[in-house]
Amino acid sequence: MKAPRDFPADTLGHVSPVTAALSSLNLFVVSGAGLAIPIIPPTDMIVQLGISAYDEIGSYPARRAPRSVIRDRLLPLHVLFAQRERWKAYLLMGVFDEALAAFFQQNIYRPIEPTAPANYRVFSFVPPPAVFFDFNTDALLANYCEPPHIVLNPHGAIERRLIEHPQFEQFLRAAAEFGLALPNSSGIWLPGPEPRTITRRHEYKFAMQRLSRCGEFLLLVGYSFGRQQNGSIDDAESFEFLGELLKRFRRRIVVVDPRPEHVAGLFEDRLRQRIYACKLYWNHFAEAACLAMAETPGALDLFCLSRRVARLYDERTR
């Protein structure tokens, strides 16, 4: 028999589990693309930007490129032929995988702002040190939240210094014309199914140590484990890793997403425990939480401001 999934009836019911998690000690956060929206565009927009980038390069490899996982994710044929004239779409089918990877990294790059956007600033109200298992490869969370928190990037991250280099356009052209890969010391893992060996990375070992310690909540923000249209998930190894740990070291699991049902169901089936499925847009929730704290500087934590956060969230999403 499945454990009951908690679907709140009103905004406060969705907000309260999240503020409770954010107010708890030894919080463990798992984050995906939904954490960064709209700062980083969604994947379909990144695909469109990658296709458009070749118009600026103006040269196309004269070859028939074999299909690959990264090509299926970043240059899907149905999108390519829908957006470009047929003759140009055929030219783009020959681009190097290394070029697709380079343009992907360029398109998720954002400069670090002097004041963190609310998506990240909200974590300044979390008792430190929380641990963030961030599957985004844009490196924004680490730059905005570490310290006081601990940020792990199990899929690696972009080389921000390289992208900020004045001659970065030459790197892009070399990737486009000759298939040269961008240097990356973190071992960035690009969109596609995880290899079975990925959980051998040191980030997973550190996460195992932290999850084995006492802590009440695991907060999962905007992460679908790379769900595909056929219902499969790219990040199956990471899901198994977390599922096994959470069987041994139980926590209350709060899933935050505009559509949390799928991920809540994955954990519900695996763990047979109540999952708090909170239907919220993270950027609007974070803005509401930051404003509520600014209005009440003496507040002990976010949880005591849950009603105010819920009202402010409703104002932003009507």
Backbone hydrogen bonds, N-H to C=O, Kabsch-Sander energy under -0.5 kcal/mol:
donor,donor_aa,acceptor,acceptor_aa,energy
6,D,275,I,-2.5
7,F,5,R,-0.9
14,H,10,D,-1.3
15,V,11,T,-2.6
16,S,12,L,-2.9
18,V,14,H,-0.6
18,V,15,V,-0.6
19,T,15,V,-2.4
20,A,16,S,-2.4
21,A,17,P,-2.0
22,L,18,V,-2.6
23,S,19,T,-0.9
24,S,21,A,-1.6
27,L,24,S,-0.6
28,F,217,F,-1.3
29,V,131,V,-3.2
30,V,219,L,-2.7
31,S,29,V,-0.5
31,S,133,F,-1.8
32,G,221,V,-2.4
34,G,222,G,-2.6
35,L,32,G,-1.9
36,A,33,A,-1.2
37,I,33,A,-0.9
39,I,36,A,-1.5
40,I,36,A,-1.7
45,M,42,P,-0.7
46,I,42,P,-2.0
47,V,43,T,-2.5
48,Q,44,D,-1.7
49,L,45,M,-2.4
50,G,46,I,-2.3
51,I,47,V,-2.1
52,S,48,Q,-2.3
53,A,49,L,-1.7
54,Y,50,G,-0.6
54,Y,51,I,-0.9
55,D,52,S,-1.4
56,E,52,S,-0.7
56,E,53,A,-0.8
57,I,53,A,-1.2
58,G,54,Y,-2.8
63,R,61,P,-1.7
65,A,63,R,-0.7
65,A,93,M,-0.5
72,D,68,S,-2.3
73,R,69,V,-1.8
74,L,70,I,-2.9
75,L,71,R,-2.3
79,V,76,P,-0.6
80,L,76,P,-2.6
81,F,77,L,-2.6
82,A,78,H,-0.7
83,Q,79,V,-1.6
84,R,80,L,-1.5
89,A,85,E,-2.7
90,Y,86,R,-1.9
91,L,87,W,-1.5
92,L,88,K,-2.4
93,M,89,A,-1.2
94,G,91,L,-1.6
95,V,92,L,-1.7
100,L,96,F,-1.8
101,A,97,D,-2.4
102,A,98,E,-2.0
103,F,99,A,-2.7
104,F,100,L,-2.1
105,Q,101,A,-2.1
106,Q,102,A,-2.2
107,N,103,F,-2.4
108,I,104,F,-1.2
109,Y,105,Q,-0.6
109,Y,106,Q,-0.7
113,E,111,P,-0.5
116,A,114,P,-0.5
120,Y,117,P,-1.8
121,R,117,P,-2.9
122,V,118,A,-1.9
123,F,120,Y,-1.6
124,S,121,R,-2.2
125,F,122,V,-1.5
126,V,123,F,-1.3
131,V,27,L,-2.4
132,F,150,I,-3.1
133,F,29,V,-3.9
133,F,131,V,-0.5
134,D,132,F,-0.9
134,D,152,L,-2.7
135,F,31,S,-2.7
135,F,133,F,-0.7
143,N,139,A,-1.5
144,Y,140,L,-2.2
145,C,141,L,-2.5
146,E,142,A,-1.4
149,H,145,C,-2.1
150,I,130,A,-2.7
151,V,149,H,-0.5
152,L,132,F,-3.4
152,L,150,I,-0.5
156,G,153,N,-2.2
158,I,137,T,-2.5
160,R,158,I,-1.3
163,I,159,E,-2.0
164,E,160,R,-2.0
165,H,162,L,-1.2
168,F,165,H,-2.0
170,Q,167,Q,-1.3
171,F,167,Q,-0.9
171,F,168,F,-0.6
172,L,168,F,-2.1
173,R,169,E,-2.3
174,A,170,Q,-2.2
175,A,171,F,-2.1
176,A,172,L,-2.3
177,E,173,R,-3.0
178,F,174,A,-2.2
179,G,175,A,-1.0
180,L,174,A,-1.2
187,G,184,N,-0.5
189,W,155,H,-3.1
190,L,188,I,-0.6
194,E,234,D,-2.7
198,I,195,P,-1.7
199,T,196,R,-0.5
200,R,197,T,-2.1
201,R,198,I,-1.8
204,Y,201,R,-1.0
205,K,201,R,-1.3
206,F,202,H,-2.4
207,A,203,E,-2.3
208,M,204,Y,-2.3
209,Q,205,K,-1.7
210,R,206,F,-2.1
211,L,207,A,-2.7
212,S,208,M,-1.3
213,R,210,R,-1.2
216,E,25,L,-0.7
218,L,252,R,-2.6
219,L,28,F,-2.4
220,L,218,L,-0.5
220,L,254,V,-3.2
221,V,30,V,-2.7
221,V,219,L,-0.6
222,G,220,L,-0.6
222,G,256,V,-2.9
228,Q,232,S,-3.0
231,G,228,Q,-2.1
234,D,226,G,-1.8
235,D,225,F,-2.2
236,A,233,I,-0.6
236,A,234,D,-0.7
239,F,235,D,-2.0
240,E,236,A,-2.5
241,F,237,E,-2.2
242,L,238,S,-2.5
243,G,239,F,-3.0
244,E,240,E,-2.5
245,L,241,F,-1.8
246,L,242,L,-2.7
247,K,243,G,-1.2
248,R,244,E,-1.3
249,F,245,L,-3.1
250,R,248,R,-0.6
252,R,216,E,-3.4
253,I,274,R,-0.6
254,V,218,L,-2.5
254,V,252,R,-0.6
255,V,253,I,-0.5
255,V,276,Y,-3.2
256,V,220,L,-3.1
256,V,254,V,-0.5
257,D,255,V,-0.5
257,D,278,C,-2.1
264,A,260,P,-2.6
265,G,261,E,-2.4
266,L,262,H,-1.9
267,F,263,V,-2.0
268,E,264,A,-2.3
269,D,265,G,-2.6
270,R,266,L,-1.7
271,L,267,F,-3.1
272,R,268,E,-1.9
275,I,4,P,-0.6
276,Y,253,I,-2.6
277,A,6,D,-1.7
277,A,275,I,-0.9
278,C,255,V,-3.3
278,C,276,Y,-0.8
279,K,277,A,-0.7
280,L,257,D,-0.7
280,L,278,C,-1.4
282,W,280,L,-0.6
285,F,281,Y,-2.5
286,A,282,W,-3.1
287,E,283,N,-2.1
288,A,284,H,-2.2
289,A,285,F,-2.6
290,C,286,A,-2.6
291,L,287,E,-2.3
292,A,288,A,-2.3
293,M,289,A,-2.1
294,A,290,C,-2.1
295,E,291,L,-2.2
296,T,292,A,-1.1
299,A,296,T,-2.3
303,F,19,T,-0.5
305,L,302,L,-1.6
306,S,303,F,-1.6
309,V,305,L,-2.7
310,A,306,S,-2.5
311,R,307,R,-2.1
312,L,308,R,-2.5
313,Y,309,V,-2.5
314,D,310,A,-2.3
315,E,311,R,-1.9
316,R,312,L,-1.3
317,T,313,Y,-1.1
317,T,314,D,-0.6
318,R,314,D,-0.8
